[in-house]
Amino acid sequence: MQNNLTVPVYIITGFLGCGKTKFVTEMLTDEGFSEGERTLVLCCEEGEEEYDPEVLKKANAVLVNLEQVRDIAGHKLARLNREYRPERVIIEYNATWLLENLYQAKKPDEWELAQIITLVDASTFEVYLKNMRKYMADGLKEADLVIFNRSDDNTPKSKYRRSVKGINNTTRLFFENLDGTTDDGVSDEDLPYDVKATPIQIGDEDFGTFYLDAMEHPERYDGKVIRARGRAFRMEDMPKNCYVFGRHVMTCCADDIGGIGFLCRFEKEPPKTNDWIMVEARAEKSFSPLHNCDAIVLTEQKVQPTGAPKEELVYFN
């Protein structure tokens, strides 16, 4: 133990060529982040870019290369901790190793996860998401921060935001553009329904987009009337005279199905649990105990039974 001090661990993950080494180098040279802490950098893949020994020396950092996933097993990390006694650890992690293997590895007690950052090459995102979804989604669903680099005017930022937010609705997300600017992509929203309409008609296929946008921008819907098809759910510790109006969603694969929705107030009787209903409701931006943050809370105006949509699951891609 190092005087029982916590050693923060930063995981930088992503596919080969997404800019992880450059990003870690920027961390080490950022005066706002580094103040000479003794840093252990664990590099879990050999990429096109290499670490500059002079940069490492100046940053008081030591580099250890781990070539295979089994290199993080056993007591390897504990041995490295005893040998280098780091005050901070940065792991450049190979996305194809899957974070589960790192979580299961034996780590020193004082090591504490501080942040997971997933880097994505905007020019290859769709290809990887389509053909290597398991590996792409692994880093996205765990990330505290997602950074798309190499973005340009042709990058469909709104579409990419929805894909990421569908996997991990709580992550922060930014786009680094080729011209050196950075933005969160929100200005590029192209919602598939008219937010100025009364009521706002949410198509069955657009429920996921509506949910994500309403969670990010509840003020957009404050005071407006929403009309959408969904199901009624009951949950424990729900506020009085409320049910959850929502849908089931597939975020990653067939084994990863959850629920999304909003609190909906009723006056007389709630719909039957799991029944499909068509709801017309007024939205109000308010603190939602369901989400433990500001969101929209609905108040019924009209409710009628309806059949299931053609596709019962919501998909975010």
C-alpha positions as CSV (number, residue, x, y, z in Angstrom):
1,M,0.0,0.0,0.0
2,Q,1.1,3.6,-0.7
3,N,0.2,5.2,2.6
4,N,-3.4,4.1,1.9
5,L,-3.7,6.7,-0.8
6,T,-6.1,6.1,-3.7
7,V,-4.5,5.6,-7.1
8,P,-6.9,6.8,-9.8
9,V,-7.1,4.7,-12.9
10,Y,-8.0,6.1,-16.3
11,I,-9.1,3.7,-19.1
12,I,-8.7,5.0,-22.6
13,T,-10.3,2.5,-25.0
14,G,-11.1,2.2,-28.7
15,F,-10.2,0.4,-31.8
16,L,-6.7,0.4,-33.4
17,G,-6.1,3.7,-35.1
18,C,-8.7,5.8,-33.2
19,G,-6.0,8.0,-31.6
20,K,-5.6,6.6,-28.2
21,T,-1.8,7.1,-28.0
22,K,-2.1,10.7,-29.1
23,F,-4.9,11.2,-26.5
24,V,-2.9,9.7,-23.7
25,T,0.1,11.9,-24.7
26,E,-2.0,14.9,-24.5
27,M,-3.2,13.9,-21.0
28,L,0.4,13.6,-19.9
29,T,1.4,17.0,-21.3
30,D,-1.7,18.8,-20.2
31,E,-0.7,21.1,-17.3
32,G,-4.3,21.1,-16.1
33,F,-4.3,17.3,-15.7
34,S,-0.7,16.5,-14.9
35,E,1.3,18.0,-12.0
36,G,4.2,15.6,-12.1
37,E,2.4,12.6,-10.6
38,R,4.3,9.3,-10.9
39,T,2.2,7.7,-13.7
40,L,2.2,4.2,-14.9
41,V,1.0,3.9,-18.6
42,L,-0.1,0.4,-19.6
43,C,-0.3,0.1,-23.3
44,C,-2.4,-2.9,-24.4
45,E,-1.7,-2.8,-28.1
46,E,1.0,-1.7,-30.6
47,G,-0.4,1.0,-32.8
48,E,0.9,3.2,-35.6
49,E,2.0,5.9,-33.1
50,E,4.5,5.4,-30.4
51,Y,5.1,7.2,-27.1
52,D,8.0,9.7,-27.1
53,P,10.5,8.7,-24.4
54,E,11.2,12.4,-23.7
55,V,7.6,13.2,-23.1
56,L,7.3,10.2,-20.8
57,K,10.4,11.3,-18.9
58,K,9.2,14.9,-18.5
59,A,5.8,13.7,-17.4
60,N,7.3,11.4,-14.8
61,A,5.7,8.5,-16.5
62,V,6.8,4.9,-17.2
63,L,5.5,2.9,-20.1
64,V,4.7,-0.9,-19.9
65,N,3.5,-2.8,-22.9
66,L,1.1,-5.6,-22.5
67,E,0.9,-7.7,-25.7
68,Q,-1.9,-10.2,-24.9
69,V,-5.0,-10.2,-22.8
70,R,-3.6,-12.8,-20.6
71,D,-0.9,-10.3,-19.6
72,I,-3.4,-8.6,-17.3
73,A,-4.3,-11.8,-15.5
74,G,-2.8,-13.3,-12.4
75,H,-0.7,-11.0,-10.2
76,K,0.8,-8.9,-13.0
77,L,-0.9,-5.7,-12.1
78,A,0.0,-6.1,-8.4
79,R,3.7,-6.7,-9.4
80,L,3.7,-3.6,-11.6
81,N,2.2,-1.6,-8.7
82,R,4.9,-2.7,-6.3
83,E,7.7,-2.1,-8.9
84,Y,6.7,1.4,-10.0
85,R,4.6,2.6,-7.1
86,P,2.5,4.8,-9.3
87,E,0.4,7.8,-8.1
88,R,-1.8,7.4,-11.2
89,V,-2.5,4.7,-13.8
90,I,-3.5,5.3,-17.4
91,I,-4.5,2.2,-19.4
92,E,-4.5,2.4,-23.2
93,Y,-6.9,-0.5,-23.7
94,N,-7.4,-2.7,-26.7
95,A,-11.2,-2.7,-27.5
96,T,-11.1,-6.2,-28.7
97,W,-10.0,-7.5,-25.3
98,L,-13.3,-6.4,-23.8
99,L,-13.5,-4.5,-20.5
100,E,-14.9,-7.5,-18.7
101,N,-11.4,-9.1,-18.8
102,L,-9.9,-6.0,-17.2
103,Y,-12.6,-5.8,-14.5
104,Q,-11.9,-9.4,-13.6
105,A,-8.2,-8.9,-13.4
106,K,-6.7,-8.8,-9.9
107,K,-5.8,-5.2,-9.1
108,P,-4.2,-3.5,-6.1
109,D,-6.7,-2.5,-3.5
110,E,-5.7,1.2,-3.8
111,W,-6.4,1.3,-7.5
112,E,-9.8,3.0,-8.1
113,L,-11.5,3.6,-11.4
114,A,-11.6,7.3,-12.1
115,Q,-12.9,7.5,-15.7
116,I,-13.4,5.6,-18.9
117,I,-13.0,7.4,-22.1
118,T,-13.9,5.8,-25.4
119,L,-12.4,7.2,-28.6
120,V,-14.1,6.6,-32.0
121,D,-12.9,7.3,-35.5
122,A,-15.9,9.0,-37.0
123,S,-14.9,7.8,-40.5
124,T,-15.1,4.1,-39.5
125,F,-17.8,4.2,-36.8
126,E,-20.7,2.8,-38.9
127,V,-18.6,0.0,-40.3
128,Y,-17.4,-1.2,-36.9
129,L,-20.8,-0.8,-35.3
130,K,-22.4,-2.9,-38.0
131,N,-19.7,-5.6,-38.3
132,M,-18.1,-5.6,-34.8
133,R,-21.0,-4.4,-32.7
134,K,-20.2,-6.4,-29.6
135,Y,-16.7,-4.8,-29.4
136,M,-17.8,-1.3,-30.3
137,A,-20.7,-1.3,-27.9
138,D,-18.5,-2.7,-25.1
139,G,-16.6,0.5,-24.7
140,L,-19.5,2.8,-25.5
141,K,-21.8,1.4,-22.8
142,E,-19.2,1.8,-20.1
143,A,-17.8,5.2,-21.1
144,D,-18.1,8.4,-19.0
145,L,-17.0,10.3,-22.1
146,V,-17.1,9.4,-25.8
147,I,-15.0,11.4,-28.3
148,F,-15.5,11.1,-32.0
149,N,-12.4,12.3,-33.8
150,R,-11.8,13.0,-37.5
151,S,-15.3,14.4,-37.9
152,D,-16.1,16.7,-40.9
153,D,-19.1,18.3,-42.6
154,N,-20.3,14.9,-43.9
155,T,-20.3,13.2,-40.4
156,P,-24.0,12.5,-39.5
157,K,-23.5,13.7,-35.9
158,S,-27.2,13.5,-35.0
159,K,-27.4,9.9,-36.1
160,Y,-24.2,9.0,-34.3
161,R,-25.3,10.7,-31.1
162,R,-28.5,8.6,-31.2
163,S,-26.6,5.4,-31.7
164,V,-24.3,6.1,-28.8
165,K,-27.0,7.5,-26.5
166,G,-29.1,4.5,-27.2
167,I,-26.3,2.3,-25.8
168,N,-25.3,4.7,-22.9
169,N,-27.7,7.5,-22.2
170,T,-25.6,9.0,-19.4
171,T,-22.3,9.5,-21.3
172,R,-20.9,12.8,-22.3
173,L,-20.2,13.0,-26.1
174,F,-18.1,15.3,-28.2
175,F,-17.0,15.6,-31.8
176,E,-13.4,16.7,-32.7
177,N,-13.5,18.1,-36.2
178,L,-10.8,18.1,-38.8
179,D,-10.7,21.9,-38.7
180,G,-9.6,21.8,-35.0
181,T,-13.0,22.8,-33.6
182,T,-15.0,20.7,-31.1
183,D,-18.8,20.5,-30.6
184,D,-21.3,18.2,-29.0
185,G,-23.3,17.6,-32.2
186,V,-26.5,18.9,-30.7
187,S,-26.9,21.7,-33.3
188,D,-27.0,19.0,-36.0
189,E,-30.3,17.5,-34.7
190,D,-32.7,16.5,-37.4
191,L,-35.7,15.1,-35.6
192,P,-38.0,13.0,-37.7
193,Y,-41.1,14.7,-36.3
194,D,-42.4,18.2,-36.0
195,V,-41.8,19.6,-32.5
196,K,-43.9,22.7,-33.4
197,A,-47.0,20.5,-34.0
198,T,-49.9,20.2,-31.6
199,P,-49.8,17.4,-30.6
200,I,-46.3,16.3,-31.5
201,Q,-46.9,13.0,-33.4
202,I,-44.3,10.4,-32.4
203,G,-44.2,7.6,-34.9
204,D,-43.6,4.1,-33.6
205,E,-40.2,3.9,-35.3
206,D,-39.2,7.3,-33.7
207,F,-39.9,6.5,-30.1
208,G,-36.3,5.9,-29.3
209,T,-35.2,9.2,-30.9
210,F,-37.9,11.0,-28.9
211,Y,-36.8,9.4,-25.7
212,L,-33.1,10.3,-26.2
213,D,-33.9,13.8,-27.3
214,A,-36.3,14.5,-24.5
215,M,-33.8,13.2,-21.9
216,E,-31.1,15.5,-23.3
217,H,-33.4,18.5,-24.0
218,P,-36.4,18.3,-21.8
219,E,-36.9,22.1,-22.3
220,R,-37.7,21.4,-26.0
221,Y,-40.9,19.6,-24.9
222,D,-41.9,21.6,-21.9
223,G,-45.5,22.6,-22.1
224,K,-46.1,20.7,-25.3
225,V,-48.6,17.9,-26.0
226,I,-47.1,14.5,-27.1
227,R,-49.0,11.7,-28.9
228,A,-47.3,8.3,-29.0
229,R,-47.9,4.6,-28.7
230,G,-46.3,2.7,-25.8
231,R,-47.0,0.4,-22.9
232,A,-47.9,1.0,-19.3
233,F,-45.5,-0.3,-16.7
234,R,-45.5,-0.3,-12.9
235,M,-42.4,0.1,-10.8
236,E,-41.7,0.1,-7.0
237,D,-41.6,3.4,-5.1
238,M,-43.5,5.1,-7.9
239,P,-45.1,8.5,-7.1
240,K,-48.8,8.4,-6.4
241,N,-51.1,8.4,-9.4
242,C,-48.3,7.6,-11.8
243,Y,-47.2,4.9,-14.1
244,V,-44.3,4.6,-16.6
245,F,-45.2,5.1,-20.2
246,G,-42.6,3.6,-22.4
247,R,-41.2,0.8,-24.6
248,H,-38.7,-2.1,-24.5
249,V,-35.4,-1.4,-26.2
250,M,-32.6,-3.5,-27.6
251,T,-29.4,-1.6,-26.9
252,C,-26.7,-4.0,-28.0
253,C,-27.9,-7.5,-28.7
254,A,-30.8,-9.9,-28.1
255,D,-29.6,-10.5,-24.6
256,D,-29.5,-6.8,-23.8
257,I,-33.1,-5.7,-23.6
258,G,-34.3,-3.1,-21.2
259,G,-37.0,-0.5,-20.8
260,I,-37.2,3.3,-21.5
261,G,-40.0,5.7,-20.7
262,F,-41.3,8.6,-18.7
263,L,-43.5,9.0,-15.6
264,C,-47.1,9.6,-16.6
265,R,-49.7,11.0,-14.2
266,F,-53.3,9.8,-14.4
267,E,-56.5,11.2,-12.7
268,K,-58.8,8.2,-12.4
269,E,-57.4,4.7,-13.1
270,P,-54.1,3.7,-14.6
271,P,-54.0,1.5,-17.7
272,K,-53.4,-2.2,-17.2
273,T,-49.8,-3.1,-16.8
274,N,-48.1,-4.1,-20.1
275,D,-51.1,-3.0,-22.2
276,W,-50.4,-1.2,-25.4
277,I,-51.9,2.3,-25.3
278,M,-52.1,5.4,-27.4
279,V,-51.4,8.4,-25.1
280,E,-51.9,12.0,-25.6
281,A,-50.2,13.9,-22.8
282,R,-48.8,17.2,-21.8
283,A,-45.1,17.2,-21.1
284,E,-43.6,19.2,-18.3
285,K,-39.9,19.7,-17.6
286,S,-39.4,18.6,-14.0
287,F,-37.3,16.5,-11.7
288,S,-38.1,12.9,-12.5
289,P,-37.6,10.4,-9.6
290,L,-37.6,7.7,-12.3
291,H,-34.4,9.1,-13.8
292,N,-33.1,10.9,-10.8
293,C,-32.6,14.1,-12.9
294,D,-34.5,16.7,-14.8
295,A,-36.6,15.1,-17.6
296,I,-40.1,15.3,-18.8
297,V,-43.1,14.2,-16.8
298,L,-46.3,13.5,-18.7
299,T,-49.9,14.2,-17.7
300,E,-52.6,12.2,-19.4
301,Q,-55.1,14.1,-21.6
302,K,-56.4,11.2,-23.7
303,V,-55.6,7.4,-23.4
304,Q,-57.1,4.6,-25.5
305,P,-56.2,0.9,-25.9
306,T,-54.4,0.0,-29.1
307,G,-52.6,-2.9,-30.7
308,A,-48.9,-3.5,-30.7
309,P,-46.8,-1.8,-33.4
310,K,-45.3,-3.7,-36.2
311,E,-42.0,-3.8,-34.4
312,E,-42.4,-4.0,-30.6
313,L,-38.7,-3.3,-29.7
314,V,-37.1,0.0,-30.0
315,Y,-33.7,0.2,-31.8
316,F,-31.4,3.2,-31.6
317,N,-29.4,2.6,-34.7
